[in-house]
Amino acid sequence: MLLAQLHGFVEIARRGTVSRAAEALFVTQPALTARLKGLERELGTPLFIRHGRGVRLTDAGRAFLPHAQRALDEVDEGRRLVTEVGRGSTGQLALGAAPAVSTYVLPAILERLHAAYPSVQLSVRTGHSEEVLDLVLRDQVEVGLVRALRHPGIESVPLYEDELVLVSHPEHGFAKSGAIEVARIGDEQLILFDRSSSYHDVTASFLRENGVLPRGVMELDNIDAAKKMVRQGLGVALLPYTAVAEELEAGTLAAATITDADPVRRQIVAIRRRDAGPPSGIVAALLDTIADVSDDLQRAAAA
């Protein structure tokens, strides 16, 4: 059953004659008659009774008409939705994000995206970067926000660099001096977080490469717990800038520059399946929004 046949049937029923319907559809009368006969053959029954002034519906035709009209309406609605999805104004979007991204960066991204596209249904799944990579590869999420990873099945778009910042209580000696040598970290109680995260590995590698053995180490399971310990003056920590930006601005934490070691940075990227095709619709809108938020983060970090 073809859409052209349904259009022809509905238009003939509306106009009352094949000739008027053909004129309205911009087809020839024989072509429209052929469409109607094909539909009647498929249904196995006549849909119209011919009379001198035109046609009228048979009982079968009257029964079939509302269903044909609904089918055409559904197709029109589907076309409208496809257009809106293409523009990014509706649809569904599943995201995956690593914990530090989902906690400290993703809310700003989703707030802007929702303000611009309120009809889009958003869902978010979190996990460490390798877990999000697996979600992307298995088509469980369309976009993942993770640290830079290599895999032949994905393509990556660089978003921003998240620098690890040495933070302390505002009254701590590090805060008062503002700049220290890396060896001085060895005199402090160091607060680490989430042994399973890449940030833990990067911090441990940084200390090892610089020959630093902290006086003591406190390991917690998340960044917020680590920040609370630092705010209580119980130690210092190397934490992602995005995780402490608000506290630094409010003055509840203070940052110190390490003068004799390169900054520790992690590249954050958006990943998609390599075979997903060029981004369009809401995915393209998401990537644009992420780029805007990333620009804001870079400007704030440089300020």
C-alpha positions as a Markdown table, in Angstrom:
| # | Residue | x | y | z |
|---|---|---|---|---|
| 1 | Met | 0.0 | 0.0 | 0.0 |
| 2 | Leu | 1.5 | 3.2 | -1.2 |
| 3 | Leu | 1.1 | 6.7 | 0.3 |
| 4 | Ala | 0.2 | 8.0 | -3.2 |
| 5 | Gln | -2.7 | 5.6 | -3.2 |
| 6 | Leu | -3.9 | 6.8 | 0.2 |
| 7 | His | -3.6 | 10.4 | -0.9 |
| 8 | Gly | -5.5 | 9.7 | -4.0 |
| 9 | Phe | -8.3 | 7.8 | -2.2 |
| 10 | Val | -8.7 | 10.5 | 0.4 |
| 11 | Glu | -8.7 | 13.3 | -2.2 |
| 12 | Ile | -11.3 | 11.5 | -4.4 |
| 13 | Ala | -13.5 | 11.1 | -1.3 |
| 14 | Arg | -13.1 | 14.8 | -0.5 |
| 15 | Arg | -13.7 | 16.1 | -4.1 |
| 16 | Gly | -16.4 | 13.6 | -5.2 |
| 17 | Thr | -14.9 | 13.1 | -8.6 |
| 18 | Val | -11.7 | 11.6 | -10.0 |
| 19 | Ser | -11.1 | 14.6 | -12.3 |
| 20 | Arg | -11.2 | 17.2 | -9.5 |
| 21 | Ala | -9.0 | 15.1 | -7.3 |
| 22 | Ala | -6.5 | 14.6 | -10.1 |
| 23 | Glu | -6.4 | 18.3 | -10.6 |
| 24 | Ala | -5.8 | 19.0 | -6.9 |
| 25 | Leu | -3.0 | 16.4 | -6.8 |
| 26 | Phe | -1.4 | 17.7 | -10.0 |
| 27 | Val | -1.6 | 14.3 | -11.7 |
| 28 | Thr | -3.4 | 13.0 | -14.7 |
| 29 | Gln | -6.8 | 11.4 | -14.3 |
| 30 | Pro | -5.6 | 8.0 | -15.7 |
| 31 | Ala | -2.7 | 8.0 | -13.3 |
| 32 | Leu | -5.0 | 8.7 | -10.3 |
| 33 | Thr | -7.5 | 6.0 | -11.6 |
| 34 | Ala | -4.6 | 3.5 | -11.7 |
| 35 | Arg | -3.7 | 4.4 | -8.1 |
| 36 | Leu | -7.2 | 3.8 | -6.9 |
| 37 | Lys | -7.5 | 0.5 | -8.8 |
| 38 | Gly | -4.3 | -0.7 | -7.2 |
| 39 | Leu | -5.6 | 0.2 | -3.7 |
| 40 | Glu | -8.9 | -1.6 | -4.4 |
| 41 | Arg | -7.0 | -4.7 | -5.6 |
| 42 | Glu | -4.9 | -4.7 | -2.5 |
| 43 | Leu | -7.9 | -4.3 | -0.2 |
| 44 | Gly | -10.0 | -6.8 | -2.3 |
| 45 | Thr | -13.0 | -4.6 | -2.5 |
| 46 | Pro | -14.3 | -1.5 | -4.4 |
| 47 | Leu | -14.0 | 1.7 | -2.4 |
| 48 | Phe | -16.3 | 3.9 | -4.7 |
| 49 | Ile | -19.5 | 3.5 | -6.6 |
| 50 | Arg | -19.4 | 5.4 | -9.9 |
| 51 | His | -22.4 | 7.4 | -10.9 |
| 52 | Gly | -23.1 | 10.0 | -13.6 |
| 53 | Arg | -22.0 | 13.0 | -11.6 |
| 54 | Gly | -18.9 | 11.4 | -10.0 |
| 55 | Val | -18.3 | 8.8 | -7.3 |
| 56 | Arg | -19.5 | 8.0 | -3.8 |
| 57 | Leu | -18.0 | 5.8 | -1.1 |
| 58 | Thr | -19.1 | 2.2 | -0.7 |
| 59 | Asp | -19.6 | 0.8 | 2.8 |
| 60 | Ala | -16.0 | -0.5 | 2.7 |
| 61 | Gly | -14.8 | 2.9 | 1.5 |
| 62 | Arg | -16.6 | 4.7 | 4.4 |
| 63 | Ala | -15.0 | 2.3 | 6.8 |
| 64 | Phe | -11.6 | 2.7 | 5.4 |
| 65 | Leu | -11.6 | 6.5 | 5.0 |
| 66 | Pro | -10.8 | 7.5 | 8.6 |
| 67 | His | -8.0 | 5.0 | 8.8 |
| 68 | Ala | -6.5 | 6.3 | 5.6 |
| 69 | Gln | -6.7 | 9.8 | 6.9 |
| 70 | Arg | -5.1 | 8.9 | 10.2 |
| 71 | Ala | -2.3 | 7.2 | 8.3 |
| 72 | Leu | -1.7 | 10.3 | 6.3 |
| 73 | Asp | -1.9 | 12.5 | 9.4 |
| 74 | Glu | 0.7 | 10.3 | 11.2 |
| 75 | Val | 3.0 | 10.5 | 8.2 |
| 76 | Asp | 2.7 | 14.3 | 8.2 |
| 77 | Glu | 3.4 | 14.4 | 11.9 |
| 78 | Gly | 6.4 | 12.1 | 11.4 |
| 79 | Arg | 7.7 | 14.4 | 8.8 |
| 80 | Arg | 7.3 | 17.4 | 11.1 |
| 81 | Leu | 9.1 | 15.6 | 13.9 |
| 82 | Val | 11.9 | 14.6 | 11.5 |
| 83 | Thr | 12.3 | 18.3 | 10.5 |
| 84 | Glu | 12.4 | 19.4 | 14.2 |
| 85 | Val | 14.9 | 16.7 | 15.1 |
| 86 | Gly | 17.1 | 17.9 | 12.2 |
| 87 | Arg | 16.9 | 21.4 | 13.6 |
| 88 | Gly | 17.6 | 20.1 | 17.2 |
| 89 | Ser | 14.3 | 21.5 | 18.5 |
| 90 | Thr | 13.0 | 18.1 | 19.7 |
| 91 | Gly | 14.1 | 14.5 | 20.1 |
| 92 | Gln | 16.0 | 12.5 | 22.7 |
| 93 | Leu | 19.7 | 12.6 | 23.7 |
| 94 | Ala | 21.6 | 10.2 | 25.9 |
| 95 | Leu | 24.9 | 11.4 | 27.4 |
| 96 | Gly | 27.7 | 9.7 | 29.3 |
| 97 | Ala | 30.1 | 11.6 | 31.5 |
| 98 | Ala | 33.0 | 11.0 | 33.8 |
| 99 | Pro | 32.3 | 11.9 | 37.5 |
| 100 | Ala | 34.3 | 15.2 | 37.6 |
| 101 | Val | 32.6 | 16.3 | 34.4 |
| 102 | Ser | 29.1 | 15.3 | 35.4 |
| 103 | Thr | 29.4 | 16.9 | 38.8 |
| 104 | Tyr | 31.1 | 20.2 | 38.0 |
| 105 | Val | 30.7 | 21.0 | 34.2 |
| 106 | Leu | 27.7 | 19.1 | 32.9 |
| 107 | Pro | 25.1 | 21.0 | 34.9 |
| 108 | Ala | 26.0 | 24.2 | 33.1 |
| 109 | Ile | 26.0 | 22.5 | 29.7 |
| 110 | Leu | 22.5 | 21.0 | 30.3 |
| 111 | Glu | 21.1 | 24.2 | 31.7 |
| 112 | Arg | 22.0 | 26.1 | 28.5 |
| 113 | Leu | 20.9 | 23.2 | 26.3 |
| 114 | His | 17.5 | 23.0 | 28.0 |
| 115 | Ala | 17.0 | 26.7 | 27.8 |
| 116 | Ala | 17.6 | 26.6 | 24.0 |
| 117 | Tyr | 15.8 | 23.3 | 23.3 |
| 118 | Pro | 13.2 | 22.7 | 26.1 |
| 119 | Ser | 11.5 | 19.9 | 24.2 |
| 120 | Val | 14.5 | 17.7 | 24.0 |
| 121 | Gln | 14.4 | 14.7 | 26.4 |
| 122 | Leu | 17.8 | 14.3 | 28.1 |
| 123 | Ser | 19.2 | 11.3 | 29.9 |
| 124 | Val | 22.6 | 11.0 | 31.6 |
| 125 | Arg | 24.7 | 8.1 | 32.6 |
| 126 | Thr | 27.9 | 8.5 | 34.6 |
| 127 | Gly | 31.0 | 6.3 | 35.0 |
| 128 | His | 34.7 | 6.5 | 34.8 |
| 129 | Ser | 36.1 | 7.4 | 31.3 |
| 130 | Glu | 36.6 | 3.7 | 30.3 |
| 131 | Glu | 33.0 | 2.9 | 31.3 |
| 132 | Val | 31.7 | 5.8 | 29.3 |
| 133 | Leu | 33.7 | 4.7 | 26.3 |
| 134 | Asp | 32.1 | 1.3 | 26.5 |
| 135 | Leu | 28.6 | 3.0 | 26.6 |
| 136 | Val | 29.4 | 4.9 | 23.5 |
| 137 | Leu | 30.7 | 1.9 | 21.6 |
| 138 | Arg | 27.6 | -0.1 | 22.6 |
| 139 | Asp | 25.3 | 2.8 | 21.4 |
| 140 | Gln | 24.0 | 3.2 | 25.0 |
| 141 | Val | 24.8 | 6.9 | 24.8 |
| 142 | Glu | 25.4 | 9.2 | 21.8 |
| 143 | Val | 28.1 | 11.4 | 23.3 |
| 144 | Gly | 30.5 | 10.8 | 26.1 |
| 145 | Leu | 32.4 | 13.5 | 28.0 |
| 146 | Val | 35.7 | 11.9 | 29.2 |
| 147 | Arg | 39.4 | 12.3 | 29.5 |
| 148 | Ala | 41.3 | 11.8 | 26.2 |
| 149 | Leu | 41.2 | 8.1 | 25.2 |
| 150 | Arg | 42.4 | 6.3 | 22.2 |
| 151 | His | 40.2 | 3.7 | 20.5 |
| 152 | Pro | 39.7 | 3.0 | 16.8 |
| 153 | Gly | 36.0 | 3.0 | 17.1 |
| 154 | Ile | 35.6 | 6.6 | 18.3 |
| 155 | Glu | 36.3 | 10.1 | 17.2 |
| 156 | Ser | 37.1 | 12.8 | 19.7 |
| 157 | Val | 36.5 | 16.6 | 19.9 |
| 158 | Pro | 38.8 | 18.4 | 22.3 |
| 159 | Leu | 36.8 | 20.4 | 24.8 |
| 160 | Tyr | 39.0 | 21.9 | 27.5 |
| 161 | Glu | 42.1 | 21.2 | 29.7 |
| 162 | Asp | 41.3 | 20.6 | 33.3 |
| 163 | Glu | 44.4 | 21.6 | 35.4 |
| 164 | Leu | 45.1 | 20.0 | 38.8 |
| 165 | Val | 45.3 | 22.9 | 41.3 |
| 166 | Leu | 47.2 | 22.7 | 44.6 |
| 167 | Val | 44.6 | 24.0 | 47.1 |
| 168 | Ser | 44.7 | 24.6 | 50.8 |
| 169 | His | 42.9 | 26.4 | 53.6 |
| 170 | Pro | 43.0 | 30.2 | 53.1 |
| 171 | Glu | 45.1 | 30.5 | 56.3 |
| 172 | His | 47.6 | 27.8 | 55.3 |
| 173 | Gly | 51.2 | 28.8 | 54.6 |
| 174 | Phe | 50.8 | 27.8 | 50.9 |
| 175 | Ala | 48.0 | 30.3 | 50.5 |
| 176 | Lys | 49.9 | 33.1 | 52.2 |
| 177 | Ser | 53.0 | 32.6 | 50.0 |
| 178 | Gly | 51.0 | 32.0 | 46.8 |
| 179 | Ala | 53.9 | 30.1 | 45.2 |
| 180 | Ile | 55.9 | 27.1 | 46.5 |
| 181 | Glu | 58.5 | 24.6 | 45.3 |
| 182 | Val | 57.1 | 21.1 | 44.8 |
| 183 | Ala | 59.3 | 19.6 | 47.5 |
| 184 | Arg | 57.3 | 21.5 | 50.1 |
| 185 | Ile | 54.3 | 19.2 | 49.4 |
| 186 | Gly | 56.3 | 16.5 | 51.2 |
| 187 | Asp | 55.9 | 18.4 | 54.5 |
| 188 | Glu | 52.1 | 18.2 | 54.3 |
| 189 | Gln | 49.3 | 15.9 | 54.8 |
| 190 | Leu | 48.1 | 15.2 | 51.3 |
| 191 | Ile | 44.4 | 14.5 | 50.6 |
| 192 | Leu | 43.7 | 12.2 | 47.6 |
| 193 | Phe | 40.4 | 11.0 | 46.2 |
| 194 | Asp | 38.9 | 8.0 | 44.4 |
| 195 | Arg | 41.7 | 5.6 | 43.9 |
| 196 | Ser | 40.0 | 4.1 | 40.8 |
| 197 | Ser | 40.0 | 7.5 | 39.0 |
| 198 | Ser | 42.6 | 8.7 | 36.5 |
| 199 | Tyr | 43.1 | 11.8 | 38.6 |
| 200 | His | 44.4 | 9.6 | 41.4 |
| 201 | Asp | 46.9 | 8.0 | 39.0 |
| 202 | Val | 48.0 | 11.4 | 37.6 |
| 203 | Thr | 48.6 | 12.8 | 41.1 |
| 204 | Ala | 50.6 | 9.8 | 42.2 |
| 205 | Ser | 52.6 | 9.9 | 39.0 |
| 206 | Phe | 53.3 | 13.7 | 39.5 |
| 207 | Leu | 54.6 | 13.1 | 43.0 |
| 208 | Arg | 56.7 | 10.2 | 42.0 |
| 209 | Glu | 58.3 | 12.0 | 39.1 |
| 210 | Asn | 59.2 | 14.9 | 41.3 |
| 211 | Gly | 60.5 | 12.8 | 44.1 |
| 212 | Val | 57.9 | 13.9 | 46.6 |
| 213 | Leu | 56.8 | 11.7 | 49.5 |
| 214 | Pro | 54.1 | 13.4 | 51.6 |
| 215 | Arg | 54.3 | 13.3 | 55.3 |
| 216 | Gly | 50.9 | 11.6 | 55.4 |
| 217 | Val | 48.2 | 10.7 | 53.0 |
| 218 | Met | 44.4 | 10.7 | 53.5 |
| 219 | Glu | 42.4 | 8.9 | 50.8 |
| 220 | Leu | 38.7 | 9.7 | 50.3 |
| 221 | Asp | 36.2 | 8.3 | 47.8 |
| 222 | Asn | 35.2 | 11.6 | 46.1 |
| 223 | Ile | 36.2 | 15.1 | 45.3 |
| 224 | Asp | 33.6 | 16.8 | 47.5 |
| 225 | Ala | 34.9 | 14.9 | 50.6 |
| 226 | Ala | 38.4 | 15.9 | 49.7 |
| 227 | Lys | 37.4 | 19.6 | 49.4 |
| 228 | Lys | 35.7 | 19.5 | 52.9 |
| 229 | Met | 38.8 | 18.1 | 54.5 |
| 230 | Val | 40.9 | 20.9 | 52.9 |
| 231 | Arg | 38.4 | 23.5 | 54.0 |
| 232 | Gln | 38.8 | 22.1 | 57.6 |
| 233 | Gly | 42.5 | 22.7 | 57.4 |
| 234 | Leu | 43.3 | 19.0 | 57.6 |
| 235 | Gly | 45.6 | 18.9 | 54.6 |
| 236 | Val | 46.3 | 20.1 | 51.0 |
| 237 | Ala | 45.1 | 18.5 | 47.8 |
| 238 | Leu | 45.7 | 18.6 | 44.0 |
| 239 | Leu | 42.1 | 18.9 | 42.7 |
| 240 | Pro | 40.7 | 19.6 | 39.2 |
| 241 | Tyr | 40.2 | 23.4 | 38.7 |
| 242 | Thr | 36.6 | 22.8 | 37.5 |
| 243 | Ala | 35.9 | 21.2 | 40.9 |
| 244 | Val | 37.2 | 24.0 | 43.0 |
| 245 | Ala | 36.5 | 27.1 | 40.9 |
| 246 | Glu | 33.5 | 28.2 | 43.0 |
| 247 | Glu | 35.4 | 27.8 | 46.3 |
| 248 | Leu | 38.4 | 29.7 | 44.9 |
| 249 | Glu | 36.1 | 32.5 | 43.8 |
| 250 | Ala | 34.4 | 32.5 | 47.2 |
| 251 | Gly | 37.7 | 32.4 | 49.1 |
| 252 | Thr | 36.9 | 29.2 | 51.1 |
| 253 | Leu | 39.8 | 27.6 | 49.4 |
| 254 | Ala | 43.1 | 29.1 | 48.1 |
| 255 | Ala | 45.4 | 28.0 | 45.3 |
| 256 | Ala | 49.2 | 28.0 | 45.3 |
| 257 | Thr | 51.4 | 27.9 | 42.2 |
| 258 | Ile | 54.1 | 25.2 | 42.0 |
| 259 | Thr | 57.1 | 27.1 | 40.7 |
| 260 | Asp | 59.5 | 24.3 | 39.7 |
| 261 | Ala | 57.2 | 21.7 | 38.1 |
| 262 | Asp | 55.0 | 21.7 | 35.0 |
| 263 | Pro | 51.3 | 22.0 | 35.6 |
| 264 | Val | 49.3 | 18.7 | 35.6 |
| 265 | Arg | 46.6 | 18.9 | 33.0 |
| 266 | Arg | 44.0 | 16.5 | 31.7 |
| 267 | Gln | 42.4 | 16.9 | 28.3 |
| 268 | Ile | 38.6 | 16.5 | 28.4 |
| 269 | Val | 37.0 | 15.5 | 25.1 |
| 270 | Ala | 33.6 | 14.6 | 23.7 |
| 271 | Ile | 33.6 | 11.2 | 22.1 |
| 272 | Arg | 31.2 | 9.6 | 19.5 |
| 273 | Arg | 31.2 | 6.5 | 17.5 |
| 274 | Arg | 33.3 | 6.9 | 14.4 |
| 275 | Asp | 30.5 | 5.5 | 12.3 |
| 276 | Ala | 27.9 | 7.8 | 13.7 |
| 277 | Gly | 28.2 | 10.2 | 10.8 |
| 278 | Pro | 28.5 | 14.0 | 10.9 |
| 279 | Pro | 26.8 | 15.5 | 14.0 |
| 280 | Ser | 23.4 | 17.0 | 13.3 |
| 281 | Gly | 20.3 | 18.2 | 15.1 |
| 282 | Ile | 20.5 | 18.0 | 18.9 |
| 283 | Val | 23.9 | 16.3 | 18.9 |
| 284 | Ala | 25.3 | 19.3 | 16.9 |
| 285 | Ala | 23.6 | 21.7 | 19.3 |
| 286 | Leu | 25.1 | 19.8 | 22.3 |
| 287 | Leu | 28.6 | 20.0 | 20.9 |
| 288 | Asp | 28.1 | 23.8 | 20.2 |
| 289 | Thr | 26.9 | 24.3 | 23.8 |
| 290 | Ile | 29.8 | 22.3 | 25.2 |
| 291 | Ala | 32.2 | 24.5 | 23.2 |
| 292 | Asp | 30.6 | 27.6 | 24.6 |
| 293 | Val | 30.9 | 26.3 | 28.2 |
| 294 | Ser | 34.5 | 25.2 | 27.6 |
| 295 | Asp | 35.4 | 28.7 | 26.4 |
| 296 | Asp | 34.0 | 30.1 | 29.6 |
| 297 | Leu | 36.0 | 27.6 | 31.7 |
| 298 | Gln | 39.2 | 28.5 | 29.8 |
| 299 | Arg | 38.6 | 32.2 | 30.4 |
| 300 | Ala | 37.9 | 31.7 | 34.1 |
| 301 | Ala | 41.0 | 29.5 | 34.5 |
| 302 | Ala | 43.2 | 32.2 | 32.8 |
| 303 | Ala | 41.7 | 35.0 | 34.9 |
